[in-house]
Amino acid sequence: MDDKTLRSILAVGETIAVEFKRCGNKLENDVYETVCSFLNRFGGDLFLGVMDNGTVSGISEKSAPELIKNFISCISNPALFAPTIYLAPEILKYEGRTIIHVHVPPSAEVHSFKRVIYDRVDDADVKVTATAQIAQMYIRKQGIFTERKIYPYVKMEDLRLDLLPKLRLMAANNNGVQEHPWSGMSDEELLKSARLYGIDRVTGERGYNLAAIMLLGKDEVILDAAPAYLTDALLRRVNVDRYDDREIIQTNLIESYEQLMEFGRKHLLDKFFLEGDQRKSLRNILTREMIANTLIHREYTSSYQAKFIIEKDRMYVENANRSVQNGAITPDNMEPNPKNPIIASFFRNIGYADQLGSGVRNLFKYSKHYSGKEPEFVEGDVFRIIVPLNDEYLDGERNSATQSATQSATQSTTQSTTQSHQAVNLSIDEAIIAVMRQEPTVSQKQIAQRLKKNVNTVKYHIRKMQEQGTIERIGSSRKGMWVVK
């Protein structure tokens, strides 16, 4: 690791994948707890000889080899670490001081230290004791698609077969001029073709799977298979402590999608927007991508209740998730990862979703036209999509009538509108820079609070601007200051 990379890490501070330990003449238990939590989550980098605020205190150069020896001995001891691992610490020199760097890769196993399982939450190591949390950890590690779980006693009469004629028609219309294969299939053939009926290659069990139950199951069958399943749709604009309107949706995913879309149509403005010579409903595009995402990529074995919430200045969805990374997702760092590929394929066939990854691109593209701001995607055990709202925002690309009306306004009104547009259209990078110029000593956490953004999103954009040379941090994370170049 070179000095430039290390300096950047020290400036950003501790995250879900970075931990600093002051470290004296011996290694404390919290060092191994961090290693355990990194292994159980996404991996990370551990730095010994660095204080919590990123200041390098260093360790004794003479004691460094002995510390490494003790460290390797501990993680190789099955009485302390289970299962044991092999790591290769390295000794680094930074500004004349000695530190030890340990890179911990993510593991395919669930590890424990002194018979306690640890997980990484933000920048903390947390003991995991609840059975449900441990089960979710094993699911995440094993890469199991829980939608494929077979229910051998579920029969065709437990499914909403009355929905199939409509779904055949939707698939045919979505397929364009070509006839969709489902059109000529019997109900049983369609279900097998959509992989809703299958075989467990481990146990040999045959039957309908969880995907079939969630997509087409009768309500009572769904609640038997996933007792905690529901989507809570809330409107919070006036009564923010409770709600102005609420719908609790506990039916199959096909009708859940339709009910959630209707909830969005009822409470969101459908602003006029032309793309080329075609009018598009920004409201429908945004809600479609958000709702399809929360229904397709949800972890249905979790007890966490999914939500679709509309507030005055934003709307968001959140749901249980089998995460493979943590932090903000952007079109630049997006790595499409199907959580429920059978459900996703079914939604694509009937036109409720497009190819994997298109939702991120569409939301970033059309959110700017709808509110002037970018959305946020936050990946973790709870997945969130946050789309800003601004009922008074008017996009710059309007039809000729709107442009003519704008031009006929008074000069003062035009100037006011322009200033408003400039304020609204600030990108996250520009907003961060504006805060830094106003207060150079501001912390990343304070920036996130002032911009009402997720702190991981702010850290991502700051790190990107540092790499581009747009900004620079002088001094420590606690006592330093930002310089905008």
C-alpha positions in Angstrom: 0.0 0.0 0.0 1.5 3.4 -1.0 1.4 6.6 1.0 -1.2 8.2 -1.3 -3.7 5.4 -0.7 -3.0 5.3 3.0 -3.4 9.1 3.3 -6.8 8.9 1.6 -7.9 6.1 3.9 -6.8 8.0 7.0 -8.6 11.2 5.8 -11.9 9.3 5.2 -11.8 7.6 8.6 -13.4 4.4 9.9 -16.1 2.8 7.7 -17.7 -0.6 7.4 -14.5 -1.8 5.7 -11.8 0.2 7.6 -10.9 0.0 11.3 -8.2 1.8 13.3 -6.6 0.3 16.5 -4.2 2.3 18.7 -2.4 -0.8 19.8 0.2 -0.9 22.6 2.6 -3.6 23.4 0.1 -6.4 22.9 -3.1 -7.1 20.9 -6.4 -6.7 22.7 -9.5 -8.8 22.0 -11.1 -6.0 20.0 -8.6 -6.6 17.3 -9.8 -10.1 16.7 -13.4 -9.1 17.1 -12.9 -6.7 14.1 -11.2 -9.5 12.1 -14.1 -11.8 12.8 -16.7 -9.1 11.8 -14.8 -8.3 8.6 -14.8 -12.0 7.7 -18.5 -12.3 8.3 -19.4 -9.2 6.3 -17.6 -7.8 3.2 -14.0 -7.9 4.4 -11.9 -4.9 5.2 -8.6 -3.3 6.2 -7.3 -3.2 9.8 -4.6 -0.7 10.8 -2.7 -1.2 14.0 -1.0 1.9 15.4 -3.7 4.4 14.3 -6.1 6.2 16.6 -9.9 6.4 16.0 -9.6 9.9 14.5 -7.1 8.8 11.9 -4.0 10.2 13.6 -1.0 7.8 13.3 0.4 7.2 16.7 2.6 4.3 15.6 3.8 1.2 17.3 7.3 0.2 18.5 9.4 -0.9 15.5 11.0 -3.6 17.6 7.7 -5.1 18.9 6.0 -5.2 15.4 7.3 -8.6 14.4 6.3 -10.1 17.8 2.8 -8.6 17.5 2.4 -10.2 14.0 3.6 -13.5 15.3 1.0 -13.4 18.1 -1.7 -12.3 15.7 -1.1 -15.2 13.3 -0.9 -17.6 16.3 -4.3 -16.5 17.5 -6.2 -16.6 14.2 -4.7 -20.1 13.6 -5.9 -21.4 17.0 -9.1 -23.4 16.6 -9.9 -22.9 20.3 -10.1 -19.1 19.7 -11.1 -18.8 16.0 -13.5 -21.1 14.4 -13.0 -21.8 11.6 -9.3 -20.7 11.6 -8.0 -18.5 8.8 -4.7 -17.4 7.3 -3.9 -13.7 6.9 -0.6 -11.9 6.0 -0.1 -8.7 8.0 2.4 -6.2 6.5 4.5 -3.5 8.3 4.2 0.0 6.8 6.1 3.2 7.4 4.1 6.4 7.4 5.7 9.8 8.2 8.4 8.1 10.2 6.1 5.9 12.3 5.5 2.2 12.1 2.0 0.7 11.6 0.7 -2.8 10.8 -1.8 -3.3 8.0 -4.0 -6.4 7.8 -6.2 -6.9 4.8 -9.1 -9.2 5.7 -11.0 -10.7 2.7 -14.7 -11.7 2.9 -15.1 -15.3 3.9 -17.5 -18.0 2.6 -17.8 -19.2 6.2 -19.4 -17.8 9.3 -16.6 -17.2 11.8 -16.6 -16.9 15.6 -14.0 -15.6 18.1 -14.1 -17.2 21.5 -17.5 -18.8 20.4 -19.1 -15.4 19.8 -20.1 -14.4 16.2 -19.4 -10.8 15.3 -20.8 -8.8 12.4 -19.8 -5.4 11.0 -22.4 -2.6 11.2 -21.2 0.8 9.9 -17.9 1.2 11.7 -18.7 -1.0 14.7 -18.2 -4.7 15.6 -21.5 -6.1 16.9 -22.2 -9.4 18.7 -24.7 -11.5 16.9 -26.8 -13.6 19.3 -30.3 -13.7 17.8 -31.1 -16.9 16.0 -32.8 -15.1 13.1 -29.7 -12.9 12.6 -27.4 -15.9 12.6 -29.7 -17.6 10.1 -29.6 -14.6 7.8 -25.8 -14.5 8.0 -25.6 -18.2 6.9 -28.0 -17.4 4.0 -25.9 -14.5 2.9 -22.7 -16.6 3.1 -24.0 -19.6 1.3 -25.4 -17.6 -1.6 -28.7 -19.5 -1.4 -31.6 -18.3 -3.5 -34.4 -18.7 -0.9 -37.0 -18.2 -3.6 -36.2 -21.7 -4.8 -37.2 -23.4 -1.5 -39.6 -26.3 -2.4 -43.0 -26.6 -0.7 -44.1 -30.2 -1.6 -47.6 -29.9 -0.2 -48.6 -26.7 -2.1 -50.9 -27.7 -5.0 -52.2 -25.8 -8.0 -55.4 -25.0 -6.2 -53.4 -23.0 -3.7 -52.4 -20.6 -6.5 -54.3 -17.7 -8.1 -54.8 -19.4 -11.5 -57.4 -16.8 -12.3 -54.6 -14.3 -12.9 -52.9 -16.4 -15.6 -55.1 -15.2 -18.6 -54.3 -11.6 -17.8 -50.6 -12.4 -17.4 -50.5 -14.3 -20.7 -52.0 -11.2 -22.4 -49.5 -8.9 -20.6 -46.6 -11.1 -21.7 -47.8 -11.1 -25.3 -48.2 -7.3 -25.4 -44.7 -6.9 -23.8 -43.3 -9.2 -26.4 -44.4 -6.9 -29.3 -45.4 -8.4 -32.6 -44.1 -11.9 -31.7 -46.4 -14.4 -29.9 -45.2 -15.1 -26.4 -44.6 -18.8 -25.6 -47.0 -18.7 -22.7 -49.9 -18.0 -25.0 -50.0 -21.6 -26.2 -49.2 -23.3 -22.8 -51.6 -24.9 -20.3 -51.5 -23.5 -16.8 -49.3 -26.3 -15.5 -46.9 -25.9 -18.5 -46.7 -22.1 -17.9 -45.8 -22.6 -14.2 -43.1 -25.1 -15.1 -41.8 -22.9 -17.9 -41.5 -19.9 -15.5 -39.5 -22.2 -13.1 -42.2 -21.9 -10.4 -42.3 -25.7 -10.2 -39.1 -27.5 -9.8 -36.9 -30.1 -8.0 -34.5 -29.7 -5.1 -31.4 -31.4 -6.4 -30.1 -32.0 -2.8 -33.2 -33.6 -1.2 -35.0 -34.8 -4.4 -38.2 -33.0 -3.3 -40.5 -31.8 -6.1 -43.2 -29.1 -6.0 -44.0 -25.4 -6.2 -41.3 -23.1 -4.8 -41.4 -19.9 -2.7 -41.3 -17.8 -5.9 -44.5 -19.4 -7.0 -46.2 -18.7 -3.7 -45.1 -15.1 -3.6 -46.0 -14.4 -7.2 -49.3 -16.3 -7.5 -50.2 -17.7 -4.1 -53.5 -17.2 -2.4 -53.3 -14.7 0.5 -53.5 -17.4 3.3 -50.9 -19.6 1.6 -48.5 -16.6 1.3 -48.8 -15.8 5.0 -48.2 -19.5 5.9 -45.0 -19.5 3.9 -43.8 -16.0 4.9 -45.7 -14.9 8.0 -44.0 -11.5 8.3 -44.6 -10.5 4.6 -46.2 -7.2 3.9 -45.6 -3.9 2.3 -46.6 -0.8 4.4 -47.5 2.1 2.1 -47.6 5.4 4.0 -48.2 9.1 3.1 -46.5 11.5 5.6 -46.9 15.1 4.5 -49.0 16.8 7.1 -49.0 14.3 10.0 -45.4 13.3 9.9 -45.5 11.5 13.3 -48.1 9.0 12.0 -49.5 9.3 8.5 -52.1 11.0 6.3 -52.9 7.8 4.4 -52.0 4.2 4.7 -52.4 0.9 3.0 -51.1 -2.4 4.3 -50.6 -4.7 1.3 -50.3 -8.5 2.0 -51.3 -10.1 -1.3 -49.4 -11.7 -4.2 -46.7 -9.8 -5.9 -48.7 -9.2 -9.1 -51.5 -7.4 -7.3 -49.1 -5.8 -4.7 -47.3 -4.1 -7.6 -50.6 -2.8 -9.0 -51.8 -1.5 -5.5 -48.5 0.2 -4.8 -48.5 1.9 -8.2 -52.0 3.1 -7.6 -50.9 4.5 -4.2 -48.2 6.4 -6.0 -50.6 7.7 -8.6 -52.9 8.9 -5.9 -50.4 11.0 -4.0 -47.7 12.1 -6.5 -47.8 14.8 -9.2 -47.5 13.7 -12.8 -45.4 16.5 -14.3 -45.5 17.2 -18.0 -42.3 15.8 -19.7 -41.4 15.3 -23.3 -38.6 13.0 -24.4 -38.1 13.6 -28.1 -41.6 13.9 -29.4 -43.1 11.5 -26.8 -44.7 12.4 -23.5 -43.5 10.3 -20.6 -44.9 10.0 -17.1 -42.0 10.7 -14.8 -44.2 9.7 -11.8 -44.9 6.3 -13.3 -41.3 5.7 -14.4 -39.9 6.5 -10.9 -42.5 4.6 -8.9 -42.3 1.6 -11.3 -38.6 1.2 -10.8 -38.8 1.7 -7.0 -41.7 -0.7 -6.6 -40.4 -3.4 -8.9 -37.1 -3.3 -7.1 -38.5 -3.6 -3.6 -40.7 -6.6 -4.7 -38.1 -8.4 -6.9 -35.0 -8.1 -4.7 -36.5 -8.6 -1.2 -35.4 -11.3 1.1 -38.8 -12.9 2.0 -37.5 -15.1 4.8 -36.7 -12.0 6.9 -39.1 -10.6 9.5 -38.2 -7.0 8.5 -41.3 -5.2 7.1 -40.9 -3.5 3.8 -42.1 0.1 3.3 -43.1 2.6 0.6 -43.2 6.1 2.1 -44.1 9.4 0.5 -43.1 12.5 2.3 -43.0 16.2 1.4 -39.4 16.3 0.1 -38.8 12.7 -0.7 -40.2 9.2 -1.3 -38.4 6.0 -0.5 -38.7 2.2 -0.3 -36.8 -0.1 2.1 -36.8 -3.8 2.4 -34.9 -6.7 3.9 -31.9 -7.6 1.7 -29.3 -10.3 1.2 -26.5 -7.8 0.7 -23.2 -8.5 -1.1 -21.7 -5.0 -0.5 -22.4 -2.0 1.7 -22.8 1.7 0.9 -24.0 3.9 -1.9 -24.7 2.5 -5.4 -24.3 4.7 -8.4 -24.3 4.0 -12.2 -20.5 4.0 -12.0 -20.0 1.4 -9.3 -23.1 -0.7 -10.0 -22.6 -4.4 -10.2 -26.0 -6.0 -11.0 -26.6 -9.0 -8.6 -29.9 -10.9 -8.8 -31.4 -11.6 -5.4 -34.5 -13.5 -6.7 -33.8 -14.4 -10.4 -37.0 -16.4 -10.9 -39.2 -13.5 -9.6 -37.2 -11.0 -11.7 -37.6 -13.1 -14.8 -41.4 -13.3 -14.3 -41.6 -9.6 -13.9 -39.6 -9.0 -17.0 -41.9 -11.3 -19.0 -45.0 -9.3 -18.1 -43.4 -5.9 -18.5 -43.2 -4.9 -14.8 -39.4 -4.7 -15.0 -36.6 -4.5 -17.5 -33.1 -6.0 -17.7 -31.0 -6.2 -14.5 -29.4 -2.8 -13.6 -31.7 -0.7 -15.8 -33.6 0.5 -12.7 -30.5 2.3 -11.3 -29.8 4.1 -14.6 -33.5 5.0 -15.1 -33.9 6.5 -11.6 -30.7 8.5 -11.9 -31.8 9.8 -15.4 -35.4 10.7 -14.7 -35.2 11.8 -11.0 -33.2 14.8 -12.2 -36.1 15.8 -14.5 -38.7 15.2 -11.8 -37.1 17.0 -8.9 -33.7 18.3 -10.1 -31.8 16.0 -7.8 -30.3 12.6 -7.9 -31.7 9.5 -6.0 -29.8 7.5 -3.5 -29.3 3.7 -3.4 -28.1 2.3 -0.1 -27.1 -1.3 -0.1 -27.0 -3.2 3.3 -29.0 -5.7 5.2 -31.8 -3.2 4.7 -31.9 -1.9 1.1 -33.1 1.6 0.5 -34.0 3.7 -2.6 -34.5 7.4 -1.8 -35.9 9.7 -4.5 -36.1 13.5 -3.8 -39.4 15.3 -4.4 -40.0 18.9 -5.2 -43.5 19.8 -6.3 -42.5 23.3 -7.5 -39.6 22.1 -9.6 -39.9 22.6 -13.4 -37.5 20.8 -15.6 -35.5 22.8 -18.1 -36.7 20.7 -21.1 -40.3 21.7 -21.5 -42.6 21.8 -24.5 -42.8 25.0 -26.5 -45.9 26.3 -24.8 -44.2 26.1 -21.4 -41.1 27.7 -22.7 -43.1 30.6 -24.3 -45.0 31.2 -21.1 -41.7 31.3 -19.2 -40.2 33.8 -21.6 -43.2 36.1 -21.3 -42.8 36.3 -17.5 -41.2 39.4 -16.0 -37.4 39.8 -15.7 -37.5 39.6 -12.0 -39.6 36.4 -12.1 -37.2 34.9 -14.6 -34.2 35.7 -12.5 -35.9 34.3 -9.4 -36.8 31.1 -11.2 -33.3 30.7 -12.6 -31.8 31.1 -9.2 -34.2 28.6 -7.8 -33.3 26.1 -10.6 -29.6 26.6 -9.9 -30.1 25.9 -6.2 -32.3 22.8 -6.9 -30.0 21.5 -9.7 -26.9 21.4 -7.4 -25.3 18.0 -7.8 -24.2 16.2 -4.7 -20.5 17.1 -5.5 -21.4 20.8 -5.8 -23.5 20.7 -2.6 -20.6 19.2 -0.7 -18.1 21.7 -2.1 -20.5 24.6 -1.1 -20.6 23.3 2.5 -16.8 23.0 2.5 -16.3 26.5 1.2 -18.6 27.9 3.9 -17.0 25.9 6.7 -13.6 24.3 5.8 -13.3 22.4 9.1 -16.6 20.6 8.7 -16.6 16.8 9.2 -18.0 14.3 6.7 -20.8 13.4 9.2 -21.8 17.0 9.6 -21.9 17.4 5.8 -24.2 14.4 5.5 -26.5 15.9 8.2 -26.7 19.3 6.5 -27.4 17.8 3.1 -29.8 15.2 4.5 -27.8 12.5 2.8 -26.6 9.1 3.8 -23.1 9.4 5.3 -21.7 6.6 3.1 -23.0 8.4 0.1 -21.2 11.6 1.2 -18.0 9.7 1.9 -18.1 8.1 -1.6 -18.5 11.4 -3.4 -15.7 13.0 -1.2 -13.3 10.1 -1.9 -14.1 10.4 -5.6 -13.4 14.2 -5.6 -10.1 13.6 -3.7 -9.0 11.1 -6.3 -9.8 13.6 -9.1 -7.9 16.3 -7.2 -11.0 18.6 -6.8 -10.6 18.8 -3.1 -7.9 18.0 -0.5 -7.9 17.3 3.2 -5.1 19.0 5.2 -4.5 17.7 8.6 -6.3 14.9 10.6 -10.0 14.1 10.2 -10.7 15.8 13.5 -8.5 18.9 13.4 -7.9 19.3 9.7 -9.6 21.4 7.0 -10.9 21.0 3.5 -9.3 22.9 0.6 -11.3 23.3 -2.7 -8.9 23.5 -5.6 
